[in-house]
Amino acid sequence: MSCSSPLVDAQFIPRQYEPNYAYPLLVLLHARGGDEDQLVKAMPALSWRNYVGLGLRGPTPVMKRERLSGYSWGADFELPDRSGFRVRPRLSEAESVRRSLFDSEADPIDRLEEGVFTGIRQTRSLLHVHSERIFLVGCGEGAAVAYRLGLSFPDKFAGVVAINGWLPGGFRPLGRLRACRDFPVLVVHGAWNSRVPLSRARRDVSTLRAGGLRVAFQSYPCNHRLSSGMLADVDTWLMNHCTNQPAV
């Protein structure tokens, strides 16, 4: 675990790590109430050997009964309620300039992006990572983060895996339509997920496909928790995309 990055992180190193081989990197973004270890602990069930994993901790503590119960990624990524998506207030140009000049505290989204990219840079300085095989893997609220990062910086990532998640509110997923065309996305979702209904996942998939993204979608006979079938399909999808790319 490292605290030198703006986001606390944990790493998964493949069994029999080969320093001369460029590994795919999975940036692991936990669900609400989780932490940097949540998806790192699931890595052996995905693959012991195929990937380097970078688990990141959300910046916002989650409190239950006045006790810390985990972390979240902040209000921008909360599950939208049934009345519609959460809309982030738009600032006037004058207010945006004023804040950039006089407000010392950075925008939460800017801090999050910097934290993720800093974590990736630090991991690449320690382990041999393939520069064109960096995937965002998010679960629940972490999937909303993965969507936002991947669709905002499609040139920086090889794809997004969204597990039981949703598109974030107040964000235009097709805002970089030309850059995101053919950007690969895998959506896996529990058919019995009462927290995030399957219908919401289907709607998100339709939105992305309408913009020309290559979205693979599969549902499973489970609730909001990870299943072995999900992880097996995620591994297959990731490896297919890795083997179809030229080596660096």
N, C-alpha and C positions, 0 to 999 in steps of 0.2 A: 504494500500500500504506500502511496506517495501523497504528501500534502503540499508539495512544491508547485503543483498545478493549481489554477484557480478552482478547479473541481477535484475533490478527493477521488482517487482512482484505485482500482485493483486490476491486476493483470493475470491472464491465463497463458501459460507457456506450454506449447505442445509437448507431449511425451516424446522423448528422444529427439529433442530440438536439434535441427541441423543448421548451423550458422551460415552455411553457404547457399541455403535455399531461401528464396523470397516467399514468405508466407502471406496469404490473405490476412487482413486485419478486420476483425469484427468489433465495431464500436457498440458497446452494449449499454442500452438505456432502459433503466428499470421502471417498473410500474409505480404508481403512487403508493407510498408507504414502504417502499423497498429501499435498497441502498446499492452501493457499487458492487457488492458481492452477489446480489440476487441472481443475475444472469451468468455471472462467472461460475457459480456453483452448478449451473445447468450445462456448462460447456462439455463435460465428459459425456453426457447423454447425447450431445450433438456430434462431437468427434473428439477423441483424445489427441489426434495427430494433425488434423488438416489446417487449423487456424491458430493465430495469435488472437487473444481476446483482451479488450480494454473496457473494463467496467467503470462507468462514471457515476458519481453521486449527484443527484439533483440538489440545487442550492437552497431549497426551502424546507425547513423542518416541518414535519407533520406531528401535531400534538393530539393525544387522546387522553382525556382525564388528567390533564396537566402533566403528562409524561410523554417523552419522545417516543414515537412509534415508527419512525422512518423519515423519508424525505420525499419531496415532490419537485416538479420542474417549474412550478409557479403558476400564477393565475392564467397566463396566456395559453396554457396547455390543458387546463382542466376540462373534464368531460362536459360538453355543452348540454344544457338541460333540454327537456322535450319541447320547450317553446321556441327553440331555435339556437343558432350558434351564438356563442359569446362574441361580442364585437368589441375590439380594442378601439378606444376613442382615437380619432384622427386629429392630429395637431395641425394648427395653421402653420404656414411657412415661417411666419414671424416667431411663433412660439418655439418651433423646432430650432431656429437660429439662436434664440435667446437661451434655450437649454444647453445647446452645444457650447455656447460661449461662457455661460455663468454657472451652470450646474456642475458641481464637481463629481457627482455620482453618475456613473455610466448607465445607459439604458439596460434593463435586465436582459433583453434579447442579445444586445451586443456583448454583454458579459458572458452570457451562455455560449455564444458562438466562439468567443475568444478562449473560453475554458475548454471547449471540445477540441479546437484546433491545437491548443497548447498541449493537451493530453496526447493527441496523435503525434505531434512533433517529438515529444519526449519518448514515446514508445518506439518510434522509428529510430531514435538515437541509441536505443538500448538493444533492439531486436531487429532482425532482417525482415522487413515488411515490403511487400510488392506495392509499388507506388500507385498502380492502377487497379488494385484489388482491395480497396478500403470500403467496406460495407457498413451501413447503419442498421442495427438490429434493435428495435424497440418493442416493449411490451406494455400494453395499456397506455397510460399517459406518456410513457417513453416512446411509444409509436408515434404520437403526435409530434414529439420533438424530432424523431427521425424523418417524418414527412417534411417538416419545415426546413430542416437542414439540407436534406437531399434535394428538395425542389428549389431551394434558394441557391444551392451551390452544386448543380449537377455535374460540373466539370471536376469537382473535388472528390466525388464518390462514385463507386461502381454500381451502387444500387441500394435499395431500401427493403428491409423486411419488417413488416408491420404485423405484430402478433396481438390479436384481441384489442385493437386500437381504433383510432379515429383521426380524421383530418382536423387540425386545430382551427378553432374559431378565430375570426378576425384576420385570417390569412388567405391570400389569393393563391391557391395551389397551382394555378395555371398562369401565374404572373410572368413566368419566364418560359412561355410556351415553346418558342423556337428552340431554346437551349435544352428543354426537357423532352423534346420529341425522342422517342425510342429509349428514354431512361427506364431501366428495369425496376420493377416493384413486385414484391411478393406479399400478398395479403393472406394470412391464415387466421381463422376465426372459429371459436367454439359455437356450434349451433345452439347450445343451451345457455349461452352467455346472457344472464339477466341484467348484468351491469351495462353492457354495450350490446344491444340487440343485433342480431345478424343482419337485419334490414338496414341498419346504419352502415355496416361494413359494405354491403352490396351497393348502397348509394354512393359511398366514397369511391368504390371501384369504378362505377359508371362514370363519375365525374372525371377521374383520371384517364380512363380509356377514351372519353370524348375528346381529350386534349392530345391524343396520339401516344400516350405512354404505354409501354409494354407491361401490362399488369397481369400477373398470374394470381388466381384466387382459388382457395380451397377451404371448405368448412369441415368440421370434425364433430363427432358425437361426444362433446365434452362441454364444460362450462368455461369460466374465465381462466382456468389454470392451464399450464403447459401440458401437452400430452406427448407420448412417445411418437405417435403418428405425425404430429406437427413437426417435431424436431427432425425426424427422418426426412420429411419432405423439404424442410429448410436446408438441410445438409445437401440433399440432391440438387436443389435449385442453385445453391451457392457454388457447388463444384462444377455444375454445367456452365455457369457463367465464367468461372475461373478458367476452365479448360478451353473455352472458346476465345479467350483473349491471348494475344501474343505475350511472351515473356519479356520482362524488362532486364 
